[in-house]
Amino acid sequence: MSRNGSPQRQLNCRTAGLAALVLAGIVGGCTPPDPPPPRPPAPKIAVPSESEEDPQRQQAARTDGLTGGKLLFEDRFERSELGADWLIKHAGEWLIDKGEVKAERIVQEEVRNQGLWLQRKLPVKVRLTFRARSLSRVGDTKCEIFATDTKHEAGYSIIFGGWNNTINTITRQGEHEPRRVVQSEHQRVEPQRTYTWTIVRTDHIVRWYIDGKFMIAYVDANPVRGSYFAFNNWSTDVRFDDLQVFEL
C-alpha cells in the first residue's frame, strides 16, 4: 500500500477532482458575460431655424418701415430742367421728358453707369419710393443707394431685370461681387409697365419691394453707411418718376 492510500482511494480522489473540474467548466460556461457598456448617445443634429434656413423668408415677414416717417424730399419732375437737386455725371444722358426722368442710351461702355445723383443726403433710417419703367424687353432698371460717393458701386446697387432680364439682385460695392443676393424665383420686367419701387433700411439690412411685394434683402453685418442715391442705367430706355424720401 502506498503512502497516499489504497489504489481504490486514489482513483476515487482523481475521479472526484475531474468531476469538480468538469462541473466548474459547465458552471463557468453557463454564466452570462458582463453586459456591454452602454452606447454613447447619438449626436444631436442641429436643425437650422427658419431664419438660418432662409434669411429671405424672415425679412419678407417684416413690416417695419413700410409706412410712416417724415417726408424729407419729393420730386415729381413736372418741369423742363432737372435743377440743382440733381448731379449729372455724363452730360446729355439724363433729362426730363413729359414729367419723367429719361435716360438716353449711351453707346460707349466706358461712360455708362454714371447715374443721376440726388444732392440731398439720405438719413440713416429711411424709406425711399419711386416709379420706374423700362421701354425694352431687356428690362435692366436699377438704382444706387447708400453710396459713400457719387459714383457707381460706392454703395448698394439694386437691379431689376439685369443681364438681359434674367437677374434681380442687390449687390454691395460691385455688381459682380460674390455675396450679391439674387431673387430665387425670378420676376421678369415687363416692357412699358410702370413699377413702384420701395427701399427700406432701419438697421443693417437693405430691403427691396416692387409694387408692395417683397423682392429680396441684403443682410450686411458691416453695412455701407453712405448717404447718396442715384437713378442709374447701363444702356436701356428707362423712365423714373415720383421720388419720395422718408426719414424713419
RAPEUR-V813510 format. One line per field, one symbol per residue. ss: DSSP state (H for helix, E for strand, - for the rest). phi: phi as a letter, one per 40 degrees, with the letter a starting at -180 (. if undefined). burial: I if it has 24 or more other ideal C-beta (glycine too) atoms within 12 Angstrom, else O. A space follows every 10 residues. Layout:
BEGIN
ss = ???
phi = ???
burial = ???
END
This chain:
BEGIN
ss = -E--E-HHHH HHHHHHHHHH HHHHHHHHHH ---------- ---------H HHH-HHHHHH ---------E EEEEE----- -----EEE-- ---EEEE--E EEE-----HH H----EEE-- -----EEEEE EEEE------ EEEEEEE--- -----EEEEE EHHHH-EEEE EE-------- EE-------- ----EEEEEE E---EEEEEE --EEEEEEE- -------EEE EE-----EEE EEEEEEE-
phi = .ccchcdccc cccccccccc cccccccccc cccccccccc cccccccccd cccacccccc ccbcgcbggb ccaaacgcab bcgccbbccb dgcbacbfgb cbbccbcccc bcgcgbcccc ccccbabbba baabcbccgf baabafccac acgcabbbbb gcfggbbbab bbficbcccc cbccbcbccc cgccbccbbb ababbcbbbb fgccbabbcb cbccbcbbba cbacabcbbb afcbbbcb
burial = OOOOOOOOOO OOOOOOOOOO OOOOOOOOOO OOOOOOOOOO OOOOOOOOOO OOOOIIOOII OOOOIIOOIO OIIOIOIOOO OIOOOIIIII OOIIIIOOOI IIIIIIOOOO OIIIIIIIOI IIIOIIIIII IIIIIIOIII IIIIIIIOOI OIIIIIIIII IIIOOOIIII IIIOIOOOOI IIIOOOIIIO OOOOIIIIII IIOOIIIIII OOOIIIIIII OOIIOIIIII IIIIIIIIII IIIIIIII
END
